[in-house]
Amino acid sequence: MFGVDRFQPIINPPQAAILAVGRITERPVVEEGKVVVRPVATLSLAFDHRIVDGAPAARFLRRIREILQTIEA
C-alpha cells in the first residue's frame, strides 16, 4: 500500500515479537541453476531476547517463509 520494500519493526512492552512484511515485488532469483523472475517479499522479525531465544525465533521465521513459498498465486 505504501510502496515500502522493507522496514524494521520495533517491539513495545508487553509484546514479545513483531513481524514486518515488505511489499511483494517481482525479482530475479536462482532456481535449479537458472535465473527466473518470482514474487519476493522481505520479512523481518524483531523479538525480545529476554522472552524468546534467537534459535526458536529463526525457526519461526523459516516456517513462515516455507508456508508462504507453498502458496499458489
Secondary structure, 3 states (H helix, E strand, C coil): CCCCCCCCCCCCCCCCEEEEECCCEEEEEEECCEEEEEEECCEEEEECCCCCCHHHHHHHHHHHHHHHHHCCC
